[in-house]
Amino acid sequence: MTLLPEIKILFYLFFVLLVSTVSNLHIYAVIFFVLLLSIFFLKVPFRAVKSGWIPISIFLFFTFISNALNQHGKILFSSGPVIITDEGLNIAAIRTLRVLYLIAGAKILIATSKTEEIIHGLWRLLGPLERLGLPVKDYFHTMGLTLKCFPILKNLLYENYREQITSANIRGVWNRAKVVSMFLLPMFVESIQNPEKFFIETGPGEKTN
C-alpha cells in the first residue's frame, strides 16, 4: 500500500519533533534501527541514501568537534586550550545524531516521493489557510513551475555561458566566474517571479521537463 504524500509529510514532521526533543542516546539508538528498517521496507535506493554524504560527513564532523570541546563536566582530556569532557561528548553525540537523522529522514521522504507529489501534498495540507487570506495555492503553483524550470534553466545557462565565453575569448577562472554571475542571478530571479516565461519561450518541438 502506497502512502499519500500528506501522510508521509506528517510522519516526517512528527519525526522532526521527536528527534528535536529527545536527549537520550538509548532512544537515538532505537531511532537508528527504525531508520534502517524504514530504508529496507520502503526499498529506498542505496544511491539516494549515499548521495551527498561527503559534504554531509564533513559538516557532521565539524558539528561534533565544535560541540565536544570546552564543555562543563568530568574532564577526559586536556591539552592547552582544548578540553574534552564526558558531558561535552554526550552533547556532541546527541546534536550530531540529531542532524544526521533529520537529513536521513528527509532523504527517505524525497526518495519515496516525487517532488511534485510533495508539493501537492503540502498544498493540500496547507490549503485551509486560504480561508485566512494566505495565497497558498499561488505560492505552491509558482514553486511547482519553478522546479519544472530547473532543467530548462540548466540548458539556458550552459548555452549562454558557452556563447559568451566563445565570442569574447575569455580566459581564466575568475573572468569566467564574472561572466556567469552577470546572467546567473537575474535568470534565477526571473524563474521565481515569472516561471511561465520559460515555458512560453520553449519551442514547440522542445520538452519542458
HELIX and SHEET records of a PDB file:
HELIX    1   1 PRO A    5  THR A   21  1                                  17    
HELIX    2   2 LEU A   25  PHE A   41  1                                  17    
HELIX    3   3 PHE A   46  LYS A   50  1                                   5    
HELIX    4   4 TRP A   53  ALA A   68  1                                  16    
HELIX    5   5 ASP A   86  ALA A  111  1                                  26    
HELIX    6   6 THR A  115  LEU A  126  1                                  12    
HELIX    7   7 GLY A  127  LEU A  132  5                                   6    
HELIX    8   8 VAL A  136  ALA A  168  1                                  33    
HELIX    9   9 VAL A  173  GLN A  193  1                                  21    
HELIX   10  10 GLU A  196  ILE A  200  1                                   5    
SHEET    1   A 2 ILE A  75  SER A  79  0                                        
SHEET    2   A 2 VAL A  82  THR A  85 -1                                        
END                                                                             
